[in-house]
Amino acid sequence: MMNGRSNGFRGRVLAPALFMASLSLGIGTAAAQAPQANDGAGMLKSLQNDPAMPSVAPAGYDVTIVVFSDYQCPYCRKLHGSLKQLMRQDRKVRIVYRDWPIFGAASVEAARSALAARYQGKHAAFNEALMATSGRLDSQAIQLAAQRAGVDVKRLKSDLVSHKGDIDAALARTARFADLMNLSGTPALVIGSYLLPGAATPEMLGDAVAMVRKSS
């Protein structure tokens, strides 16, 4: 499923996302419902609309971008800047963040902490601070990013414990989707119903969004 390495952008041609409708995601938790068997559209809906996943959703959005990323992936950090530029230029794009920590224990710790920060309304600021961190992460760097983001660290630790089941289940669902789509590394984006791997530039993202709107 994954090789612990990140992919550069491998081309501007979009390929249809691989939703294997014959397989079950086994979601079965209150956080999200599993799509019906043999229902590719249902699987796409589950990918885009899992309520456990942080998102930025402007009023009247018409295109959804799902981002698979790892906080230690340098290409993901580059893509983060491109996504911010796209959101400044296009007010009708929704971004759904799916943490896929494939670079080891520090990546898992960062992803779990970012999801826990949602419970105090600090995911956006913490996500920004983590993406702005250079080099390899460790527990100290993650805590410093939390402090820069204004996260209540004491509450964060409490939420990591009290919401452990939901957080771990959310990460497992994302890993399952990555497996179903045969993703080999981070970053990867699903724009509408199209798969776009790699650190796309703002121009590439704009072209992809335009293609989705034209085909809808």
Beta strands, then each sheet from edge to edge (+ up, - down):
strand 1: 15-16
strand 2: 55-56
strand 3: 63-69
strand 4: 93-99
strand 5: 188-191
strand 6: 194-197
sheet 1: 1+ 6- 5+ 3- 4- 2+
end
